[in-house]
Amino acid sequence: MKILFIGGTGNISTSVSRLAVDRGIDLYLLNRGRTGISIPGAKVLVGDINDPDIAGSLLKEHTWDAVVNWIAFTPEQVIRDIALFSGKTRQYIFISSASCYQKPVTNPIITESTPLHNPYWEYSRNKIACEDILTAAYRDKEFPITIVRPSHTYDTILPIPLGGSGTSTVLDRIRKNKPVIVHGDGTSLWVLTHSRDFALGFSGLMGNAAAVGHAFHITSDEVLTWNQIIETIAAALHREANIINIDSQTICSRFPEFTGSLIGDKANSVIFDNTKIKRFVPGYQAVIPFREGILETIEKFDTVPRLMVIDEEKNRTFDRFIEEVKHFRAAGIRDTK
């Protein structure tokens, strides 16, 4: 198979790229070449998909068995892709997001038929709008879409509720026994998926004619509470977790930028029903438990220079906020509900 990845060297997509090459796929990567990540065996087309002249020039001689856009976030970008790849690919895979599923949830068991509705997060609303456009293109013009909705997938990000998933800031706090903020009482349920597990399910969808017209999520079946997630990270660092639980609304009133990712996502308990991906990709099963996967991620954060950054300003901001909360609690003032 000849497959194009737009992107292909990110937190989720790098594992998929490597597995695709291992399986003998003729893989092309169209990206700007800025991550410093190499995929031996892949052919690299250096360019920006958002520059129509450059993208058109790089792609005009090619047709594809599948095109995967890992970095489309807005309706304008998928409209561009429909025009660019109509008649040029047998399958177009759009990377959406499980955060698109209904918030607040009315049923914590999430299937692909769970409604898409998120009034709290613009990122999710844009992804939903992209899905709507692509679905219409499939119905009206037979544009061969497959939609994939990853949930919280980790490899080169720290799967934490807040504090900078792309820096070592929270690892530094845990190592120094500083409090780590966890939203709510920490007992809401969450699912984390290692990128290599995600790659196993995703690779079975590429070039799969039966998957055209369908949407899938691909996650682990391991369910943890947020307190357990932070405790597992601390254990991997040979430390005890110093967790301070703060109501999500209180956090978002102080840091409005977290409203989407908390109220619109992580503050909700979710359990994913993976029946559909297992039916379309026989044998798919996530096999990396979080207690093992997080060890690999921590090693990367301790050895890769771009991940070793500690945001001292964020540390100071969180310290001030935690002290404010402790002061109000000592005075008998409860967190905002």
N, C-alpha and C positions, 0 to 999 in steps of 0.2 A: 504494500500500500504506500502511496505517496501522500503525505499529510503535512499541512502547514499549521504551525503554531504562531499566533501573533502574541508575542511575549515569549513565555516558555522557560524563563529562568527565575521565576519568583518562588515564594514560600511554598505554594502548592504545586506549581507547574514543573519545577525542576525535577522532582521525582517522576512525574509522568513522562517528561522528556527522556530521562535516562532509561526508563523501562521500555519506552517505545523503540529506542535505538537497540536495546538488548534483544528485543523481539524481532528485529530485522526490518522495522518500518523505515522507509525512505523519508526521513524527517527533515523538514526545513523550518528554521526559526527566523521570523521577521521581527527584529527588535532594534533598539538603538545601541546595544552593546555596552550598557553602562553598569551592569550589575557585577561584572568581573567574574561571572560564573561561566565555566566552559562545559559544553556537552559534547564530549568526543563522539564522533560519528555522525553528528547532525551538520547539515549545511546551513550556514548563517547568511541571511540577507540583511545587511545593515541598513536600516532606514526607519522612518517614523510613519506608522500607518495613518497618522493624522495629517500627513503631508500628501495630498492626492497626486501630485506630480511624481514624487519619488516612489510612492507605493505603486502607482499605476505602471511606472517604468520597470520596477523590480518584478512585478507579478504578471505582466501582460502575456508572456509566452507560456504560462503554466496553467494546467488544470489539476484538480486535486480529488482524491478519494474522500478527504475530509479536511475542513478548515476549523480550527479551534481558536476563538478569540478570548484570551485570558484577561484582556485589559479593556473591555468595552463596558462603560458605566452609564452612558447617556443615550437617549433615543436617537440623537443625531449620529452617533457612532454606529448604531446597528442599521440605520437607514443607509448610511454610506456603505456598510458591508453588504447589504442586500444588493445594492447597485453594482458593487465591485465583484461579487462572487456569483451572481445569478448566471446559470449556465456554465459555471466554471468549477463547480464542486458537487459531489454526490451527497455531501452532508456538511451542514454548518452547525457547530456546537457552540452555544452561548453559555458562558459561565455566569450564572445568576447568583443567588444567595438564599440560604435557608432563613435569613432574617426577613425575607419577604412574606413568610407565613404569618397568618393572622396574629395581631397583637392588639389587646391582650388575648392570650390563648383561651379558647373555650373548651378545648380538650388537649391535654398535654401529649397525647399520642399523635405524632405528626405523620401524615401520609402525603403523597404527592397531590391528593385531592383536597387537602386542607386549603381553605381560602387564602388568597394573597391579599393582605391588607395590613399596612403599617403606617399609621398616622404620625408616628413619633420620629421617624428617621428618613431624611431626604434620600440618602444612599439607597435604602430599600425601595422607596417609591420610584426612583429612577430605574432600578432594576425591573420592577414590575411593569413600568411603562415600556421598557425594552422587550420584555416577554410578550406584552400585548401586540406590539408592532410585528414581532417575528411570527407570532401565532397567526395574525391576519395574513402575513405574507405566505405562510404555509397553506392556509385555507384558500386564499384567493389566487395565488400564483404558483403554488406547489414548490415554494422555496423550501429546501429539505432540512428543516431545523431539528435539532435535539437540544433540550435545555437541561443543564445540570446545576443543581443548587447545593454547593458545598456548605457545610456548617462550620464550626470552629475547628479548622484544620491547622496543625502546627508542624513545624520543622525548624524554620529560622525565625519564628516569632515565639514569644513566651505566651502561653495561653492563660492570661490573667484577666480579671475583670476591669482593672484600670491601673495606670501607673507606667505606661509606656511599653508596649509589647515588643518593640523593636530595639530596646536598649536594655542594659544590664541593671537598671535602676532598682527594680524590685528584688533581683538577686542580691544586690548590695545591701538592701534593707534587711533581708532575711539573714544574711551573714552577720550583720551587726546587731541582730535581735531588735531591730526597730519595728514598730507596728506596721502591719500591712492591712490596708483597707479592703474589706470584703462587703459587698452590698447586702442589705437585708440582714437576716439572721444567719446567712450562710448555708441554709439548708435547701435552697432551691436546687433543682436537678439540672444537670448539664451534661452534654456529650462532647468529647474531644476525640479527634481523629488524626492519626499520624499521616503525613503526606504520602508515605509509601503504601499504606493501606488504601488510601483514596485512589492512588494510581492503579491498584489492582482492579478496582471496580470500573474506573474511568476507561482504562485501556480496552475493556471489553465492549464499550459503547462505540469506539472509533471505528468507522467503516461498517458498522452494524446496521444494515438496512432496516431491520425490525425496530430499531430505536428511533427512526425518523418520525417526527410528529409527537414525540413523547417528552415528558419531563421526568427527571430523576433527582433524588438526593442520594448521597453516598457517604455514610458515616459508620463509625464504630457502633457496636451494641453495648459498650461499657457506659454505665451511667454513674456519675459521681455528683456529690454536692460540691458547692463552691468552697466550703471549708475544707473538704477532703482534697480538692485540687491544690490549694495552697499548702496544706499539710504534706501532700506528696512531694511538692517541689521542695519544701523545707527538708524533708527526710532525705531527698536526693543530695542535698547540700550538707547533710549530717548536722542539721540544726532542728530546733523546735520552732514551730510556727507561732509567731506572736500576732494573732489576728485581732483586729478591732472591727466589729460588725457595726455598720452605719446604714440607716434606712436609705433606700435608693433615692427617695424624694429629697432627703436632706443633702445627699451628695450632689444631686442635679441642681438644687437651688444654689449651691455654692459654686458648682462647675457645670454650667448649662451645656457645655460642649459634650458632656457625657450622656445627655438625655437620650439620644438615638441609640447608642450602644448599650445602655442599661435598660431604660424603660422600654425601648423598642427592640430589645434583644435579650441580654444576659440576665435580666431580673426575672424572666419568665422560666418556669420549669418546662423542659422539653425532652421528649423521648422519641427517637425516630424509628419508624417502622420501615425496615430495609427490604421488605418482601419483594418490591418491584425490581430493584437492581439485582437482587439474587435470582429472580426469575429470568431476567434478560441476560445476565452474566453468570451462568451456572458455576458454582464453586466459589463465588465471591464471599469472602469473610474477612473482616478486619481481625488481625491477629496480634497487634502490638499493644499490650496494656500500657496505660499511661505511666505507670511506675517505671517502665523500661524506656519508653519513648522519650520521656522528659530527661533522662540521663544523656541521651544523644544531643538533645537541644541545648542543655546546659553546657556540654563540652564545646559546642559551637560558639555559645556566648562567651566562653572563657578563652577562646583561641582565635576567633575571627575579628580583626580589628574594628570593622564597621559595626559590630554588635557589642563591643566592649565598652561602649559609651555609658557613663553614669550622669544622669541629668540632675545636677546638684540643685538647680532652681526648683525643679519639680519636687525633689526631696524636701526642700525647705517649705514649699507650699503645702505639701501633705502634712508635714510636722505641725505647721501652724493650725491647719484645719483640725487635725486630731486633738490638739490641745484645746481648741475652742469647744469641740464636742465633749471632751472630758470635763471641761469647766461647767458647761451647761448641765451635764448629767449630775455632777456633784451638787449643783444647785437645785436638783430635782426637776429640771426641764427636759422633757422627752424629745427625741428626734422628731422632725416633721413627718407627718403621716400623709 
